[in-house]
Amino acid sequence: QWTEGKAQREARREARQQRRAERQAQDD
């Protein structure tokens, strides 16, 4: 079951990076 928690952490990390990239695109 630990792999499920790891997948959730990776998913949140990717989502945070994607939101940051979108915010930077708007700033430009």
N, CA, C, O and CB atoms as a CASP TS submission, in Angstrom:
PFRMAT TS
TARGET T0000
AUTHOR 0000-0000-0000
METHOD Language model
MODEL 1
PARENT N/A
ATOM      1  N   GLN     1       0.830  -1.212   0.000  1.00  0.00           N
ATOM      2  CA  GLN     1       0.000   0.000   0.000  1.00  0.00           C
ATOM      3  C   GLN     1       0.867   1.265   0.000  1.00  0.00           C
ATOM      4  O   GLN     1       0.387   2.353  -0.318  1.00  0.00           O
ATOM      5  CB  GLN     1      -0.940   0.004   1.224  1.00  0.00           C
ATOM      6  N   TRP     2       2.145   1.112   0.359  1.00  0.00           N
ATOM      7  CA  TRP     2       3.002   2.313   0.414  1.00  0.00           C
ATOM      8  C   TRP     2       3.191   2.907  -0.986  1.00  0.00           C
ATOM      9  O   TRP     2       3.426   4.105  -1.140  1.00  0.00           O
ATOM     10  CB  TRP     2       4.384   1.969   1.038  1.00  0.00           C
ATOM     11  N   THR     3       3.085   2.044  -1.998  1.00  0.00           N
ATOM     12  CA  THR     3       3.255   2.559  -3.363  1.00  0.00           C
ATOM     13  C   THR     3       2.116   3.513  -3.716  1.00  0.00           C
ATOM     14  O   THR     3       2.295   4.440  -4.505  1.00  0.00           O
ATOM     15  CB  THR     3       3.315   1.396  -4.383  1.00  0.00           C
ATOM     16  N   GLU     4       0.934   3.275  -3.121  1.00  0.00           N
ATOM     17  CA  GLU     4      -0.209   4.155  -3.414  1.00  0.00           C
ATOM     18  C   GLU     4       0.050   5.546  -2.847  1.00  0.00           C
ATOM     19  O   GLU     4      -0.239   6.550  -3.498  1.00  0.00           O
ATOM     20  CB  GLU     4      -1.528   3.569  -2.827  1.00  0.00           C
ATOM     21  N   GLY     5       0.591   5.604  -1.640  1.00  0.00           N
ATOM     22  CA  GLY     5       0.906   6.895  -1.042  1.00  0.00           C
ATOM     23  C   GLY     5       1.981   7.613  -1.844  1.00  0.00           C
ATOM     24  O   GLY     5       1.931   8.831  -2.014  1.00  0.00           O
ATOM     25  N   LYS     6       2.951   6.852  -2.333  1.00  0.00           N
ATOM     26  CA  LYS     6       4.021   7.461  -3.128  1.00  0.00           C
ATOM     27  C   LYS     6       3.446   8.048  -4.413  1.00  0.00           C
ATOM     28  O   LYS     6       3.837   9.138  -4.832  1.00  0.00           O
ATOM     29  CB  LYS     6       5.123   6.422  -3.455  1.00  0.00           C
ATOM     30  N   ALA     7       2.528   7.332  -5.032  1.00  0.00           N
ATOM     31  CA  ALA     7       1.916   7.818  -6.274  1.00  0.00           C
ATOM     32  C   ALA     7       1.146   9.110  -6.009  1.00  0.00           C
ATOM     33  O   ALA     7       1.167  10.028  -6.829  1.00  0.00           O
ATOM     34  CB  ALA     7       0.974   6.744  -6.880  1.00  0.00           C
ATOM     35  N   GLN     8       0.464   9.180  -4.859  1.00  0.00           N
ATOM     36  CA  GLN     8      -0.292  10.396  -4.537  1.00  0.00           C
ATOM     37  C   GLN     8       0.657  11.571  -4.326  1.00  0.00           C
ATOM     38  O   GLN     8       0.369  12.687  -4.760  1.00  0.00           O
ATOM     39  CB  GLN     8      -1.163  10.181  -3.278  1.00  0.00           C
ATOM     40  N   ARG     9       1.796  11.325  -3.656  1.00  0.00           N
ATOM     41  CA  ARG     9       2.765  12.419  -3.451  1.00  0.00           C
ATOM     42  C   ARG     9       3.304  12.901  -4.794  1.00  0.00           C
ATOM     43  O   ARG     9       3.445  14.105  -5.009  1.00  0.00           O
ATOM     44  CB  ARG     9       3.937  11.958  -2.535  1.00  0.00           C
ATOM     45  N   GLU    10       3.606  11.972  -5.697  1.00  0.00           N
ATOM     46  CA  GLU    10       4.133  12.373  -7.006  1.00  0.00           C
ATOM     47  C   GLU    10       3.075  13.145  -7.786  1.00  0.00           C
ATOM     48  O   GLU    10       3.391  14.108  -8.484  1.00  0.00           O
ATOM     49  CB  GLU    10       4.598  11.138  -7.811  1.00  0.00           C
ATOM     50  N   ALA    11       1.823  12.722  -7.666  1.00  0.00           N
ATOM     51  CA  ALA    11       0.745  13.398  -8.395  1.00  0.00           C
ATOM     52  C   ALA    11       0.589  14.827  -7.888  1.00  0.00           C
ATOM     53  O   ALA    11       0.431  15.755  -8.681  1.00  0.00           O
ATOM     54  CB  ALA    11      -0.590  12.624  -8.246  1.00  0.00           C
ATOM     55  N   ARG    12       0.633  15.009  -6.553  1.00  0.00           N
ATOM     56  CA  ARG    12       0.517  16.366  -6.004  1.00  0.00           C
ATOM     57  C   ARG    12       1.707  17.214  -6.434  1.00  0.00           C
ATOM     58  O   ARG    12       1.552  18.400  -6.727  1.00  0.00           O
ATOM     59  CB  ARG    12       0.419  16.326  -4.462  1.00  0.00           C
ATOM     60  N   ARG    13       2.906  16.608  -6.473  1.00  0.00           N
ATOM     61  CA  ARG    13       4.096  17.375  -6.868  1.00  0.00           C
ATOM     62  C   ARG    13       3.960  17.826  -8.321  1.00  0.00           C
ATOM     63  O   ARG    13       4.278  18.970  -8.648  1.00  0.00           O
ATOM     64  CB  ARG    13       5.391  16.527  -6.682  1.00  0.00           C
ATOM     65  N   GLU    14       3.491  16.937  -9.189  1.00  0.00           N
ATOM     66  CA  GLU    14       3.336  17.304 -10.600  1.00  0.00           C
ATOM     67  C   GLU    14       2.275  18.389 -10.755  1.00  0.00           C
ATOM     68  O   GLU    14       2.430  19.309 -11.558  1.00  0.00           O
ATOM     69  CB  GLU    14       2.963  16.068 -11.445  1.00  0.00           C
ATOM     70  N   ALA    15       1.196  18.274  -9.980  1.00  0.00           N
ATOM     71  CA  ALA    15       0.119  19.269 -10.075  1.00  0.00           C
ATOM     72  C   ALA    15       0.634  20.631  -9.636  1.00  0.00           C
ATOM     73  O   ALA    15       0.311  21.649 -10.249  1.00  0.00           O
ATOM     74  CB  ALA    15      -1.101  18.850  -9.214  1.00  0.00           C
ATOM     75  N   ARG    16       1.450  20.650  -8.554  1.00  0.00           N
ATOM     76  CA  ARG    16       1.990  21.929  -8.071  1.00  0.00           C
ATOM     77  C   ARG    16       2.912  22.539  -9.124  1.00  0.00           C
ATOM     78  O   ARG    16       2.874  23.747  -9.358  1.00  0.00           O
ATOM     79  CB  ARG    16       2.754  21.734  -6.732  1.00  0.00           C
ATOM     80  N   GLN    17       3.735  21.712  -9.756  1.00  0.00           N
ATOM     81  CA  GLN    17       4.648  22.235 -10.776  1.00  0.00           C
ATOM     82  C   GLN    17       3.861  22.765 -11.972  1.00  0.00           C
ATOM     83  O   GLN    17       4.230  23.775 -12.571  1.00  0.00           O
ATOM     84  CB  GLN    17       5.642  21.140 -11.231  1.00  0.00           C
ATOM     85  N   GLN    18       2.768  22.071 -12.314  1.00  0.00           N
ATOM     86  CA  GLN    18       1.971  22.502 -13.464  1.00  0.00           C
ATOM     87  C   GLN    18       1.309  23.849 -13.175  1.00  0.00           C
ATOM     88  O   GLN    18       1.298  24.735 -14.030  1.00  0.00           O
ATOM     89  CB  GLN    18       0.900  21.441 -13.815  1.00  0.00           C
ATOM     90  N   ARG    19       0.746  24.005 -11.943  1.00  0.00           N
ATOM     91  CA  ARG    19       0.120  25.287 -11.594  1.00  0.00           C
ATOM     92  C   ARG    19       1.156  26.403 -11.615  1.00  0.00           C
ATOM     93  O   ARG    19       0.862  27.514 -12.057  1.00  0.00           O
ATOM     94  CB  ARG    19      -0.552  25.208 -10.202  1.00  0.00           C
ATOM     95  N   ARG    20       2.377  26.114 -11.137  1.00  0.00           N
ATOM     96  CA  ARG    20       3.423  27.141 -11.120  1.00  0.00           C
ATOM     97  C   ARG    20       3.795  27.533 -12.548  1.00  0.00           C
ATOM     98  O   ARG    20       4.031  28.708 -12.827  1.00  0.00           O
ATOM     99  CB  ARG    20       4.675  26.638 -10.356  1.00  0.00           C
ATOM    100  N   ALA    21       3.846  26.559 -13.446  1.00  0.00           N
ATOM    101  CA  ALA    21       4.186  26.845 -14.842  1.00  0.00           C
ATOM    102  C   ALA    21       3.095  27.699 -15.482  1.00  0.00           C
ATOM    103  O   ALA    21       3.388  28.605 -16.262  1.00  0.00           O
ATOM    104  CB  ALA    21       4.382  25.532 -15.641  1.00  0.00           C
ATOM    105  N   GLU    22       1.835  27.408 -15.150  1.00  0.00           N
ATOM    106  CA  GLU    22       0.737  28.198 -15.713  1.00  0.00           C
ATOM    107  C   GLU    22       0.797  29.629 -15.201  1.00  0.00           C
ATOM    108  O   GLU    22       0.533  30.571 -15.949  1.00  0.00           O
ATOM    109  CB  GLU    22      -0.623  27.565 -15.367  1.00  0.00           C
ATOM    110  N   ARG    23       1.148  29.798 -13.909  1.00  0.00           N
ATOM    111  CA  ARG    23       1.224  31.137 -13.332  1.00  0.00           C
ATOM    112  C   ARG    23       2.361  31.924 -13.994  1.00  0.00           C
ATOM    113  O   ARG    23       2.214  33.117 -14.260  1.00  0.00           O
ATOM    114  CB  ARG    23       1.433  31.060 -11.794  1.00  0.00           C
ATOM    115  N   GLN    24       3.478  31.269 -14.255  1.00  0.00           N
ATOM    116  CA  GLN    24       4.606  31.950 -14.898  1.00  0.00           C
ATOM    117  C   GLN    24       4.231  32.351 -16.322  1.00  0.00           C
ATOM    118  O   GLN    24       4.634  33.413 -16.796  1.00  0.00           O
ATOM    119  CB  GLN    24       5.864  31.045 -14.905  1.00  0.00           C
ATOM    120  N   ALA    25       3.461  31.504 -17.004  1.00  0.00           N
ATOM    121  CA  ALA    25       3.053  31.804 -18.381  1.00  0.00           C
ATOM    122  C   ALA    25       2.167  33.047 -18.392  1.00  0.00           C
ATOM    123  O   ALA    25       2.252  33.860 -19.312  1.00  0.00           O
ATOM    124  CB  ALA    25       2.306  30.594 -19.018  1.00  0.00           C
ATOM    125  N   GLN    26       1.319  33.198 -17.377  1.00  0.00           N
ATOM    126  CA  GLN    26       0.449  34.371 -17.317  1.00  0.00           C
ATOM    127  C   GLN    26       1.273  35.620 -17.010  1.00  0.00           C
ATOM    128  O   GLN    26       0.979  36.699 -17.526  1.00  0.00           O
ATOM    129  CB  GLN    26      -0.657  34.177 -16.252  1.00  0.00           C
ATOM    130  N   ASP    27       2.296  35.482 -16.176  1.00  0.00           N
ATOM    131  CA  ASP    27       3.133  36.636 -15.848  1.00  0.00           C
ATOM    132  C   ASP    27       3.864  37.137 -17.088  1.00  0.00           C
ATOM    133  O   ASP    27       4.082  38.340 -17.234  1.00  0.00           O
ATOM    134  CB  ASP    27       4.143  36.275 -14.743  1.00  0.00           C
ATOM    135  N   ASP    28       4.239  36.237 -17.972  1.00  0.00           N
ATOM    136  CA  ASP    28       4.914  36.641 -19.212  1.00  0.00           C
ATOM    137  C   ASP    28       3.903  37.221 -20.178  1.00  0.00           C
ATOM    138  O   ASP    28       4.265  37.623 -21.284  1.00  0.00           O
ATOM    139  CB  ASP    28       5.652  35.445 -19.860  1.00  0.00           C
TER
END
